[in-house]
Amino acid sequence: MTDYGYAIDPRPAELGGGWRLRLLENGEEVGGGVFPLSPYLSAFPATDEATEREMAEKAAYEDALAEASAWLATRPADEEPAFLDDEGPSDDLPTRITLPKS
């Protein structure tokens, strides 16, 4: 069974701040993206620079979360369990069922 997940980590201010998204498959990074603050700062002009930055951080995080959620929704569902026959697990559907004699 494949385990899918994600991590959203803060980015250093010297790299533009914001968030780094890592898409994970069995604990290994298989994709991701960065969501720096600069595109969001102009979208939320505020009288107070701290408020503008806080709103931009929240919007960038929500976009990273939406991207992660969309990616998770495209991952295949868990594999169907194999059937058991006399020889162990089998991918073949049983053609007949034998009940134990009582």
Secondary structure as UniProt FT lines:
FT   STRAND          4..10
FT   HELIX           13..15
FT   STRAND          19..25
FT   TURN            26..27
FT   STRAND          28..35
FT   HELIX           38..41
FT   TURN            42..43
FT   HELIX           49..73
FT   STRAND          83..85
FT   TURN            86..87
FT   STRAND          88..90
//
